[in-house]
Amino acid sequence: MENSKGPVWVIGEQVDGQVVTVTLQLIGQARKLASQLGTTVEVVLLGDNIEEQARNIFSFGADRVYLGNAPVLDQYQSEIYTDIIVKLAKEKEPEIILLGSTHMGRELAPLVAARLQTGLTAHCIDLVLNQENILEQKIPAYGGLISIICPEKRPQMATVAKGVFPLPEVETGRTGELITLELAADLKSRVRTLEIVRTKPDGVPLGTAKVVIAGGAGVGDTNGWAEIEELAGELNAAIGSTRPAMDNGWADPESMIGQSGKMICPDLYIGIGLSGELQHMVGISGCRIMVAVNNDPKATIFEQVDFGIVDDCRQFIPLLTEKIRQHRSG
Ligand SMILES: Cc1cc2nc3c(=O)[nH]c(=O)nc-3n(C[C@H](O)[C@H](O)[C@H](O)COP(=O)(O)OP(=O)(O)OC[C@H]3O[C@@H](n4cnc5c(N)ncnc54)[C@H](O)[C@@H]3O)c2cc1C
């Protein structure tokens, strides 16, 4: 189906030859937007030896995949990836370009947007078309949800974190058009990724944890954070954080929950010494039971959780840990 509107693009991402989840989730949302616009969903996928993975993408809702297949594309290379995507975008004129808020997407999206001289909204938590078919890129700001629009320039560009949109249903046997890009023989770059070293997170991984203990600025200092870690250890919980807890150096950067961090959906979330700002709360909307500990009875967090404890966390958390320990030992 071709249309006067350009296609909706998803810049695909692969790690070790496997297409990452957020790419597939974005294809699902791109499908909805493209249906409304009466246009196609197209994915740009760069890597090495990934033709089979590229073909799998059709079953998630893509109509066309542009595949860049070359050894040099095996790992993300900022300049080379940018050059290829910008050249193709100038030729194909997509209406919308979506990327995951991954390490790659966070760097690549602004590089591409700057070269295409268009706008970009980072860390969107929803994407809808308004009555004029302009993309409303929703982010939490000014104490609520706002829509950023890019009415004049094209493409309209946005990044979205893993977990914001669900995985689309797989349509087995669905096919599309696979176009292998003709790449320059010597893809030049002043910057080269030589190696990606992955560190294993300490403790329980946040993304799959059943219980998450999240700490905020109110935890106070590294001693307070050690108390959070002790409680998490006792409950076999993953540790999450707000931005200030991360900025203060108490929490691992990978532990930040929210708009610019991770989206989580544990059975139990305990938020300690955090105020409940929307940028954090959007990351926990999928949690089943939510508990907050805050010494301010008027804290916003209390309006959003199932159980609230008004207390100084430095008093309450060590006591709670001790009680759990006693209970465990019978
Ligand atoms: C574009 C953008 C993106 C952002 N993305 C994120 C994101 O992804 N994740 C995120 O977390 N933030 C994000 N932020 C920051 C966000 O807006 C808030 O500033 C942040 O979430 C607040 O963190 P906090 O609740 O720890 O701190 P505060 O708002 O300072 O709250 C601290 C709370 O601790 C309580 N307290 C203090 N002492 C104690 C004590 N002894 N015992 C118990 N309670 C106590 C206080 O009453 C207060 O409610 C973003 C901001 C912007 C502008």
The ligand as an ORCA input file, in Angstrom:
! r2SCAN-3c Opt
* xyz 0 1
  C      13.162     14.916     30.996
  C      13.229     14.347     32.367
  C      13.297     12.974     32.520
  C      13.346     12.408     33.797
  N      13.400     11.053     33.889
  C      13.372     10.505     35.118
  C      13.354      9.071     35.265
  O      13.367      8.307     34.307
  N      13.328      8.583     36.515
  C      13.304      9.379     37.647
  O      13.257      8.861     38.754
  N      13.350     10.718     37.513
  C      13.382     11.298     36.299
  N      13.411     12.652     36.196
  C      13.491     13.436     37.445
  C      12.093     13.625     38.103
  O      11.443     14.721     37.517
  C      12.209     13.877     39.616
  O      13.075     14.959     39.844
  C      12.728     12.668     40.385
  O      12.014     11.505     40.067
  C      12.556     12.943     41.888
  O      13.293     11.971     42.588
  P      13.034     11.708     44.120
  O      11.596     11.379     44.314
  O      14.058     10.730     44.575
  O      13.412     13.091     44.813
  P      12.514     14.198     45.458
  O      11.479     14.665     44.525
  O      13.457     15.206     46.022
  O      11.749     13.465     46.646
  C      12.384     12.996     47.803
  C      11.278     12.522     48.733
  O      11.877     11.892     49.846
  C      11.118     12.215     50.997
  N      12.018     12.114     52.163
  C      13.007     12.967     52.512
  N      13.640     12.488     53.633
  C      13.027     11.340     53.958
  C      13.212     10.393     54.983
  N      14.188     10.542     55.896
  N      12.372      9.321     55.022
  C      11.396      9.137     54.117
  N      11.184     10.017     53.111
  C      11.981     11.096     53.023
  C      10.616     13.629     50.756
  O       9.438     13.880     51.509
  C      10.358     13.597     49.247
  O       9.009     13.234     48.985
  C      13.349     13.245     34.942
  C      13.282     14.637     34.776
  C      13.223     15.167     33.516
  C      13.142     16.662     33.383
*
